[in-house]
Amino acid sequence: MANYEKLDHWSLRAQKEGYPARSVYKLKEMDEKFGLFPAGRNRSNPFRVLDLGAAPGSWSLYALRKLGGGLFLSAADLSPLSRQYDKGLFGGDNVFFIQGDITAAETRKALLAHGPYALVMSDAAPATMGNRSVDTLRSLTLAEMALDYAEAALEKGGNLAVKVFQGGDTADILKRIRELFKTGKSFKPAACRRESFETYYLGLERR
């Protein structure tokens, strides 16, 4: 297992800029490259986002800071969102958070009720075992679940960003994304750890 206890450049930067985790820079790079979050939305016409595996909350916080009241955010995780840096944003009336299992029927029903969404994003990762085959398989299950949510709740023209561990049957996920979206691609942000085998699949413009 890699030792992630020592804070690197990205982790220190996250602390300085008020985010609970370094993962924010992965989303930021994808947003800057692929235009995931548009400008010009307001409370009467919010940009609706579903964040799966949201805790500790860096991706959700990035979206809220970027779009403010022009965002409606639904988010879910087994763990609570960190309130260390949010300055009340997670308590706004434009945020719906459910602490629960995204694979559970009641969680899914609650999240879908707040759709349809313009963006489904998932940085969810399994509890790793140190066995790449097992970890990849568990990651694949979470990625498939995110794609299921996208298929059920993403509006036409909407986008998907989902983390996967490379290997196994991940090519099947990308194939399915390319069937559902006009564009499907793999992208590894600079903030991914060099030794990590994680990457991100993007589905752009749902058919």
N, C-alpha and C positions, 0 to 999 in steps of 0.2 A: 504493500500500500504506500502511496506517496505521502510525504509529510507536508501537510498544508498549514501547520501551525504558525510558521514564520510569515509575517505579513509581507507581501510583495508590493510592487509599485501600484498595481490596480487596487489592492485592498486598502493601502494607505490613502490613495486618492479618494476612494469611496468614503472613508471616514472623514476626510477633510471637506468633501462636498456634501456630506450629510445623507449618505445612503447606507443601509444596513449590510450590503454585500457588494462585492466587485462585479457581480453579474450585470449590474446596470450598464456597464460599458459595452457588453455584448449587444444588448438591446439598442443602445444609443448608436452603435456602428451600423446595425441593420436598418435602423430608422433613417439614418443619414444616407445610406446607400440605396435603400428601396422605398423610401417615403411611406413608412407605415402609419405615421400620425399626421394627418393634414391640418392645416391652419384654417381659421375662419369658421369654426363651429361655436355655437352658443347654447345656453340652457334650453332654448326652445327647439334646437336642432342638434342635440349632442352626438358626439362620436362615441358609439357604444363598443366597449372592449370587454372581452372575457379573458381573465388571467387565471390559468390553471396551475396549481402548484405554486401559489403566489408567495408564500412565506419565505424569507422574512419580510419581503415587500418592496424590493428595489425596483422591479419592473413596474409594479403598480404606482409607486411613488414617482417614477420617471414620467409615466403617462399623465398623472395628476398635475405635476409641475409644468409639463409642457402645454397641456390643453386647459387646465383650470376648470372653470365652470362649463366649458364646452365639451366636457367628457362625462359619460356615465360609465362607471366601472363596476363590473361584477367580478368577484375573485373568490377562490376557494383553496383551502389547504388543510391538511391534518393539524398543522400548527397554527398558532395565532400570528397575525402580522405584528412586526415590531413597531412600537410607538416611539422609539428613541429619537427619530429624526423627522417624523411626519408633520409636526406642528399643527395637529388637528385635522389634517387632510383626510385621514382614514375615517374620521368621524362625520364627514360631510354627508348631506342628503343625496349626493350623486355617487355614493359608494354603497354597494351591497356586498358584504363579505359573509361567507358561510364557512365555519370551521368544521370540515367533514371530509369524507372520502369521495373523490370525484368519480369513483366507480360505483358508488351507491345510488340506488334509484331515487331516493329522496333528495340527494344533493343535485343530481342531474335535473330533476324536475324543477327545483328552485332556481337553478341557474338559467335553464332554458326559458323560464317564465319572464325573465328580464331581457330577453333578446327581441328581435334578431340583432346580431352583432356585425360590426364592420371589420373587427379584428379579433381573432382568437389567438392567444399566445400562451405558450407553455414552456416554462423552464424547469418543469418537474423532473426529478431524478429519483431513482430508487435508493434505498439504503444499500450501499455497495458492500459486497462480500470479499472483494479482492480477487474474485474469479471472473475473468473477463467474459467468458461465455455466459455465466449466470447473470452478471451485471447487464450485459447487452440484451439478454432476453427480457429482463425486467424493465429495462428502459424502453424496449420495443413495445411492450404492453402499454406503457404510459403514453407513448407517441401515438399508438393506434387509438387510444381513448381520446386524445386531443383531436385527432382527425375525425373521430365519430362525432364529437361536439361540433366541429367545424361543419360537417356535413349536415347536421341537424339544425344549427343555429346561425350559420353565417349567411349574410345577405348576398345577393348577386353583386359581383365586383369586389367583395370583401377579401381580406388577406389572412394568412396563417403563418405563424412562426413557432416552430416546435424543436425542442432539443432531442437529439438521439445520440446513443452510443454507437459508434461505427462498428459494423460487423454483423454476422448473422443474416437475418432476413430484412435488414434495413432498406435494401434496394426495392423491396416490395412496397414499403411505405412511400418511397419517392415516386414509384410508378403510380400508386393510387393518387398521390397528390397531383401528378401531371394529368390524370384523368379528370380530376375535380376542378382544377384551376387552369387558366390559360398558360401560366408559367409555373414550373416547379424546379427548384434548384437547391443545391447544397452550398452552405457558406460557413466558414469557420472564422469568427471574429478574432481580432488580435488579442483580446483579453482572455481568450481560452488559454489555459495552462499548456505549456509546451508538451508536457508529458501526457496530457489528457487525450482520450480518444473520443471526446464529445465533439459533436458538430451540430449545425442547425439546418433544418429543412424549411424552406419557405414556399408557400403557395400564394401566388399573386394573381388577383382578379378571378374570383370564383366564377365559374361558367353559369 
